[in-house]
Amino acid sequence: NTDQLAEALDKPALVGDIVQHRRRLAAGKQTVVFATNIAHSQHIVGAFQAAGVTAEHIDYRHDDDERAAILNRFKRGETMVLSNVGLLAEGWDCPAVEVMILARPTKSLIRYVQMVGRVLRPAAGKTKALLLDHSGTVLRLGFATDDLPLELDDGTANKSGKSKQARKPSEPKPCPSCKYVRPAGVHACPSCGFAPTRQSDVEVVDGELVKLDRKTKKPATPDRKQHVYSQLLQVCRTKGYRPGW
C-alpha cells in the first residue's frame, strides 16, 4: 500500500542492531553506512565508536578540506566505518569497500542502485560485496543487480498526484539558548553562537537479518492472496469467462 509505505518512510522503523549485525557478519571489513538523517548517522557512528570500531560521519556541512581528510582516512583503512545520509551515493569511488549498511528506507529505485553501487566496484582481493539491509528496501525494490525497468519518462507531467502547496517562507525564531531572535534561515545564533542539533527520530525494533537470495519468496499472506484473487476476478469479468474459471 503506497500510503502505508509513505507513512513508514516518515517514521522509519529499522530492524535489528546495526553494530551487532556488522560484528557478526562483516567484522574487519570496511563499511559504508547510509542513514536517514544527520543525527541518525552521528548516532550510528557513536555506537560503533563505543564498540571499539573506528568510525566517522561525513555530511555537506564539512568544508572541502575536512571532507578530503575524512575520505582519505577511510581510503587508507584508518577508518573502518564511514556513515552518511546521501552525500556518498554518487560521485564517490572507493573500490576496496566491501560492505554497505542500508539504515534508511527509500522508494527510489535509482537512489537505491546508486547507494548499492558504492560496494559493487571490483578491487584486488575482493570477491563479493555484502549488503546489510535494515530497512526492508531489498524486499520492496528487489536486487540492485537485477535488470532495470525499460520504461522511459516521456516528459508528461504527472497528473495523478495532488499539487504540492508552496512551502511557507522561514520565519525568525528565538535562540533556544539565549532567546536572541535569529533571522530566518540562520542556523547558528549570531549572539551566542549556539547551533541546535537535530535529534534523531528513528524508531528501532529488535530483529534479526536473514540471508536473502532470488529464490526467497514473499510469504503468501491473506492480503496478498486477496489481492491476486481480486485481479483474477477482474480478468474473469473482462474476458467474459464463466464464474468457475
Order of alpha helices (4+ residues) and beta strands (2+ residues): alpha-beta-alpha-beta-alpha-beta-alpha-beta-beta-alpha-beta-alpha-beta-beta-beta-alpha
